[in-house]
Amino acid sequence: MSHSTDESVSDRSGEPVLCIRRLHKRFAPKGGPPVEALQDVSLDVRCGEVVGLVGPDGAGKTTLLRIATGLLVPDSGTATVLELDSVRDTLQIRGRIAYMPQKFGLYEDLTVQENLDLYADLQGVEPAARASRYARLLEMTQLETCADRLAGRLSGGMKQKLGLACALIKIPELLLLDEPTVGVDPVSRRELWRIVYQMVEQEAIGVLVATAYLDEAEKCHRVVVLHEGRKLDEGAPTQFRERVRGHTFVVQPRQGARPRAIQGRLAGQPGIIDATIRGGRVRVVTHERDRAAVARAIPAGLAAGIAAAEPTLEDAFMKLLADARSSRSHADLPAAPARMAFETHPRQAEPEIERGAAAGGAVHTRGLTKRFGDFTAVSEISFDVQRGEIFGLLGPNGAGKSTTFRMLCGLSRVSGGEVRVAGRDLRRAGSFARQRLGYMAQQFSLYGQLSVIENLRFFGRAYGLTKARLAERIEWALEEFDLRSHRDATAGKLPGGYKQRLAMAAAMLHEPDILFLDEPTSGVDPLARRDFWRRINSFAESGVTVVVTTHFMEEAEYCDRMLIMSQGRELATGTPGEIRALARTASHPDPTIEDAFIALAEGAAQPRGTGGSP
């Protein structure tokens, strides 16, 4: 499809490009019960609109997108794409749509330009049309200066933008996106959405996007909520927000009170659906329009005040799932957030660890540096993390966070500077230090062909656990992470949220004193993210030191302190309140951490170390 004038674009606006009617799809995994992936789902996408597809892991989002592309065949129902049947007319459809799956197929040993050439060949773009098309896509994605760089050497955000450029090499009439911003920092997320909306406005294409970020869905024209294969609701974001008006409140902590202490007390209390930390305050969603339910759940002396809050799409999403749980009495629905009962305590700190904490914390770095040849990935980073503290490492894709992590875990050699972990110099006593820490990698690092129980046994033995102690810790992991019903399932085929649970369970089997979490909630839904942070908070309260990277800036609010990096260097260090203050202006008196992150990354805020009291 090509549009030569604004009039031709506007004439197509509102025309249906995707019609899903009463779609059913069942999978029968080997050795397991049948899974109803989609049950009687109907929806439409029209030219000139962006429709968001949201829901917990396993809701059916990817299955629906794959049926629309003709990659899967429904058991019943129809998917009509551009007035063509997705089963009968698959080849015709594929020439007129673009699909960007979660793992887009870039060729990392080819340059940016060579990837564009390859996809232009695959999509049959005429040679005469390529030069202008390339120029526009490279400008849109801000990759003009990277045309000769290997795709494998791009940052995560740049790879996602290149993937989108390749998907758009031939202007589609329908664009299908499956979690396009997973693992992408806020600056790159914003750029991706700028590209998508530019295409919608200029070409009047229709877009269906599955996303785990409800703030992204809030910007869509319409939102469809799926859960366990069923459509729970559909409407404009404003319609969802209005349904929870009067159910949302913010709690202002008293001076010196930690927001996560209040959040931990509220989560799971009677009448409370959801409790999260936003902007240094605790945001609460209630079953009824009942401010008193919030007040009753907070111990005296913690809160300075409770006020009504403007509802968000995420508030509505949480209440919608809670209402579905109540009305359907569905035993499988996720339980409401509850306080974790962490009964096992980490091992008592040994004298070396106590002395190390006094000398600079459970983690101590000064001038930490990592070089790869002539390239400096991490330069002169210094920070301390105290025992029982949650410390965040934030930064754009390619900032050096994962490289820093790998040095702290002893997985990558330190090029320069000082680093002590668990009270020991990591360069002289790495094996001792590694016994005291747990590491959850950014990418799913378990053995996909092994079952859950086999993975736990393998990692337990690798950590030195044997016989009765290994059996005891595996029982703890199955119970603590709700993995018992999946114990014999193949790890590689678990839903994303359960893969993440298994990875954290493996990292905690040997009761480490220090836990390193590299993007632990990347690609999981809001329910799973809350579940993870409840566990992380519980571990920290029991004395475990937690160092975490995340691209969800709202999650950084759970940290006691954080360090923001860019291009391998420190931009700012401090408490959440101190970081937010870096972006505070007369016209923007109440900035978020994301506001501060973007301002620092783009140079609008002055980088500095804040020192940071808790």
N, C-alpha and C positions, 0 to 999 in steps of 0.2 A: 504494500500500500504506500502510495506517495501522495503528499499534499502540497500543492503549489501555491495556494492562497489561503488567507485566514478564513475566507468564506467557506471553502471546501472543508476545512477543519470543523468549523462551527456547525455545518450542515450534518455532520456525522455524530455530533455529541448526543448522547442519549440512546443511540442504537445499541441493541444487545449484541455482545460479542461472545458471551458464554452463558449458556442456559443449562443448569444442572437440575434434573427432575427425578425425585424419589430414588436416589442412588443407594444401592446396597453393595457391600463388598465384604466377604468373609475370607479369612486366612485359616488354614489348618496346619499349624507348625508340627513338624515331626516330633512325636513323643509328648505333645502338649495338647491342651484343649483348644477347640476352635476359637478364633478371635473375631468378633464382629467389628471390623474396622470402620465401616460406614453403615448407618441404618436410616433409610428414608430421608436422605438429605437433599434439599432443594435450595438453589440460590441462583442469582443472576449477576453478571458484570456487564456494564454498558460502556460505550465509547466515552472517553473524557472523564472517567472516574477511577478512583483507587479504592478497592475493597480490601479490608484487612481480615485475615482469617486467624483467629486466636483460639487458644485452648490449651489445657495441660498436655504433657507428653502422652502420646498414645491416643490423642483425641481423634485422629484421622486426617489431619491437615495434609501431610505429605501424600497419603493415599489418594485424596481428592485431586491434588495437583497432578499426580501421575496419571490418573484416569483422564483428566482433561487434555493431557498431551498425547494420549493414546499409548502410553507405556504400560498401562494396566487395563484389563478388561473388567467392567463391573459385572456382578452376578445378576443384577437387574437394575432397571432405571436407565436413564440416558444422560449423556453429556453432549450437548450440541455446541460446537465451536464454529463461529462465523457461518452459521446455518448448515454446517457439515457435521455428520455423525462421527464421534471420536473413535468408534470401532471400525466402521466401514471406510471412512475417508481419511485415515491416519496420515498418509503421505501428503495429501493436499493440505491438511491442517498444519503439518510441521513446516511447510514452506511459508506460512503466513503468521506464525506465532514465534515467540522467543520464550525459552524456559531456562531459568538459572537455578539448578538444584543446590542443595546444601554444600556439596563438595563439587564445585565447578571444575571442569576438566581443563585447567591450564597446563601447558607444556613448559615445565620449569627450566628445561635446558634450551628453550627457545627464547629469543628476545621478545620484548613487548610488541615490536613491529611484526616479527615473524608469527606470533600468536594471532595478531589481527589478520595477517595474510592468510593463515591457515583457515580461520573461521570464515573469511570472505570466500575462499574456495569452496568450503563445505556448504555455504549458504547460497552459492551461485551468484554472487555480486559481480556485475559486469566490471571489467578492468577500468573502463573509462570513468566509472562512478566512484572508484575507490579513493582517489587522492582527496577529494573534497570530504568524503565520508570519514576517512581517517583523521583529517585535520579537525573536523567538528568533534569527533569522539575524544580525541586526545586533549582538546581544549576543555570539553565538558568534564573530563575526569582529571584534568590538571596533570597529565602524564606526558606533556609535550617534551620535557627534558629527559624523559626516561625511555624513549623509543628504542634505544640500542642496549638497554640494560636487560640482563637475563631475568625472566619472570621469577625464577627461584630466589633472586636476590632482592625482590621487592618486599616491603613490609606487609603485614597482614591486611591493612586497610587498602594499600595500593593494589594488592592482588585482587581484592574484592571489586575494586573499581575497574581493573582490567577485565575481570570476569564479566562485569556488567557491560563494558564496552564491546566485548566479543559477542555477547548475547544480542546487542543492539546493532551489530554490524549491518544487518538488513532491517530497515524500519518495520517492526511488527505491528499487527493490528491488535494483538493481545500479548501482554507480558505477564508471565507467571514466575514469581519469585518465592523460593523456599528458604526462609531464614537468611536473607541476604546480608545481615549485619552482625551475625554471630562472631564473637571474637574481635570485633572492630571497635576502636576507641571512639569517643563522642565526636571528635572533629571529623573523622572519616565517615561516621554514621550520618552526620549532617550533610556531608558532601554527596553521599550516595542518594539520599532522599532529594537533594537539590536536582540531581541528574534525572531521577525518575519523574519528578513533577514537571521538570522542563519538557520532557518528552510528552507527558500528558497534555500540557498546555499547548505545545506547538504542533503536535501530531494527532491529538484527540484519541490516543490509544487507550485501551482498557487495561487495568492492572489488577491482578489478584495476588496478594502478598501474604504469606504465612509468616508471623513474627512472634517472638517470645517477649518483645519489648512493648508493653502496653502504652508507653508514651508515644511510640511510633504509630500504633494503631489509632491513637487519639487524633492523629492528623489525617486519617483516612476519611473519605466521604461517607462510607458505611463500614460497619463491622459485623462479622458473623462469628458467633461463639460456638465452638464445637466441644463436646465432652463425651468421651467413650463412644465415638462414632455417631452421636446424635447432635442435631442442631438445637442448642438451648435457646438462642435468641438471635435477633438481627435488628439493626437500626443504626441511625446516625449516632456518633459519640455523644452529642448533646442529649439525645433521648435516654441513653444509658445513664448519663450523669444525673439527670433530673429524677430518675427513679430512686436514687439513694440520698437525695437532698434531705437533710435532717438526721441522717444516720452517721455523719462523719464529724469528728472532733479532733482538735489538737491539744496536747497536754504540754504546758511549759514547765520544764524542770526547775526546781529551786536552785539557787546559786550553789554550785558544788556537787549537785546530784547528777549522776551519769544518765543520759537518755536511755542507754541500753538496760540499765537497772530497772527503769520504769517499764520499758517495753517488755522485758522478761516477766515482770509481775502481771502485766495485762494480758499477754498472749494466752489464750485458752480459758480465760475466766468466763463464768456464766454471763451471757448477754453480749460477749465480745466476739466479733467475727474475725477481726484482723487488727494487728498492732505493728506498725513499722516506724522507723526513724527517718524523719525528713527535716532538713534544715535545723538540726539541733533540738527539734521537738519530736514528740511521739504522736503519730497520726493513728487514729482509731476509727474502726467501722463497727457499728453496733447492730444487733438484730432488730431492735426497735428504736424508735426515735427517743432514746433514753440517755440523757447526759448523766443521770444519777448512776447508771451501771458503770460508767467509767470512773466516777468518783469513788464508788464502793470498792473497786478493785485496786486502788492505789494506796499503799501504806502511808500513814501520816508522815508528813515532813519531806516527802519527795517532790510533790507538785506545787508550783507557784500559781497555777491557774488552768482552767479548762475552757476552751472556746469552740464554737461551731466552726467548721471548715468547709470551704468550697469543695464539692465532690469531684473526683476524677474518674476516668474510665477504669482504672485499676481498682478503685473502691467498688465500683459497680460489678466488676468481674468477680471479685471475692464474694460479694453478697449474692450474686447470681448462683455461684457454685454452692454456697451455703444453703440457699433456698431450695436448690435442686436436691441436695442431700436430705433436707427435711421433708420435702414433698414426696420424694420417691422412696425414702427409707432404704437407700441403696447401700448395702454394707461395703461395697468396693469403693465408694466415693472417698476422696481424701478427707481425713479427719481435720477438724478445725485446728489451727495452730495451738499447740499446747506447750507448757513448760516442760523441758527435758529433765528427767530424773537421772542424773549421771552418777551412778552408784560407785563405780570403780574410780579410784583416785590414781593419778600418775605416780610413778615411783618417787620416793623421797629423794630430793636433790642431794647429790653427794657433795662432800666438802669442796672438791675442785669447782663444782658448779656454783656453790654459794660464794666462793672467793671470786669466781669470774663475774658473778652478778654484781658484787660490790665494786669490782674494777671497771665495770662498763656495761653490764647487762648480760642477759642470756645470749644476745647477739651483739657483737661489737665490731665496727669497721672504722678504719681511718685511711683515707686516701685510696680506697679500693679501686683497682684499675684492671681492665682486661683488654689486651690487644690481640688482633688477628692480623699478623703481618704489619702492614703500615696503617691498618684501620684500627682505631680505638673505639671499642663498643661500649665500654664503661670507663669513665674518667673521674678519678678523685672523689669517689662517693664516701661519705662518712655519716654514720648514724649508730644509735644504740637502741636496743629493744630490751625492756625489763621483763622479768619472770611474770607470767600471767597476763601479759599485755597483748592486745591485738594491734599489730602494726601493718599498715597498708603501703604497698608500692604501686604508684599510679604513674601513667604516662602514655603518650600516643604509641601506636604500633611502631616497633623499631626503636623504642626509647632505651632499651637495654635492660628491661625488667627481668626477663627470663634468663638472660646472661648472668645478671646479678644473683638470681636464685641459684643457678647451677654452681656458681662459685661458693655460695654459702652452704650448699649441700655437699661440697667436695666433689662434684661431678665435672667441674671444669677448673683447670689450673689457674691460679691467681697470677696476673702479670706484675702487679705491684701493689703496695699498701699493706695494711694490717687487717687481719680478720680473725676473730675469736668466736667460736660457737660452743655453747655449753661449757664455757670456762676454759677451753683449750684452744691453742693456736691451730687452726685448721690445716696449716701447711706442715705441721710437725706431728700432729696427733689426729689425723683425719679419720682413721678407723674408729677410734674411741668416740669422737664427736658424732660420727654417723650413726652409732648405736643409740644415741640419745635423741635422734630426730626422726620425724616422719616426713615423707615428701610425696605430694600428689601433683603429678605433672599436668601441664596444660592440655596435652593430647592424651586420649585414653590409652594408658600405658600397660594395661593388664593383658592377659593372654586370652584373646577373643575366642579361640577354639576350645578353651577349657571351660568347665562349668563354674558357677559361683563358688561352690564348696571347694573345688579343685584349686581355684585361684587363691582362696584364703589359706588352704593348707600349704601351697607353694610359698607364698609370701611369709607366712608364719615361720616356716622352716628356714627361709632365707634370713629372717631376723633372729634366728637362734632359738625359737620356741620349740619345745619337744613334749611329746606324750600328753600328760594330764594338763600341763599349762597351755599347750596348743589347743587342746580340745575345749578348755575353759574359755580361752579368748575367742575361738571361733563361735562358740555359743553366744558370747557377749555380742559379737559383731552381727550375727544373724538377728538377734533380738533388737539391739540398739538401732540398726539401720533398716529394720523391717524387710530383711532379705530371706526370711525363712521359706516363704512360699515360692521363691525363685532359686532355692539352693541348688537345684539340679539343672537349671536353665543355662544354656551356653552364653557366656558373658558377652560375646560380640553381638548377640541378637537381643540383648536387653534394651528397653526404652532408655532414652538418654539420661533421664533422672536416676534410674536404677544403676546405670553404668557409673555415674558420678558417686552414688552411695557406696558401691562396691570399691571404687578407687579410694575413697576416704576410709572405709573400713579397713582395707589392706594397709593404709598408711598408719592407722592407729592401733594395729594388732599388738605391737610390742610396747604399748603405753609410753610413747616418746615424751620427752620433756619439752621439745620444740617441734612445732608442726608447720611445714612450709606448704602453702596451697597456691598453685599457679593457675589462675582463672578457674576456680572450682565450680562456678555456676554458669560458665559459658555455654550457651545453647540450651539451657533448661528453663522451664516455665516458671511463672511467679510463685506457684505453690512449692515447687522443688527448691527455689532459691530461699524461701522463708524457712523451709525445713532444714536446709544446710546451715543457715545462720543461727538457728536455734541451737544446733549442735555445736557450732564453732563457739558461740557465747558460753555454752555449758562447759566445754573443754577449758576455755580461758578462766571461767570462774573456779574451776577445780585446780588451777595452777599451771596449765599448759600454756606455753608461749606460742602465739600464732603470728606468722608472717604471711601476708596474703596479697596477691595481685588481683585486680578486677577492672573490667571496663564498665561495670555498672556503677556510676558515680553515686547513686543513692546508697549502694552497699558500703561505700567508704565512710558513711555516717556511723557504722557500727565499729569502726576502728577507734582506738584510743588516740593514736597519732598516725601520721602518714608522711610519706616522702613522694613528691612529684618529680619525675625525671623527664628529660627530653634530650634526644641525641646523646645519650650516655652521661649527661650531666645533671646535677641536682638543680631544680628550679625553686623548690620551697619545701620546708619541713615544719610540721606543727600539728596541733589538734584540729579536728574538723572546724571548730569555730574560728581558729586562727587562719585556716586556709580559706574559708568563706570570706573572711574580712578582706582578703587581698583583692576581691572583685567588688567590694562595696563602694558605691558612689552615691551622690546626692539624688540622682535619677533612678538608681537601682539599690535601695537601702537594704534589701533582704535577699542577697544572692544565694544560689545553691553551690554545692561543691562542683557541679558540672559547669556552672558559670565561671567559677574560678579556674577550673581546669582548662577550659577553652581560652579564657583570657591569658593565662600563663603560656599555653602552647602557641598562641598567636602573637604573644608579645605585648598584649594590651595591659597586663598586670605586671608589676615590678617583681621579678624573682627575688626571693630572699629566704633565709633560714629564720624561722620564727622562734626557735628554741623550744617552745611548746610545753607548757604545763598541762597535765592531764585535764 
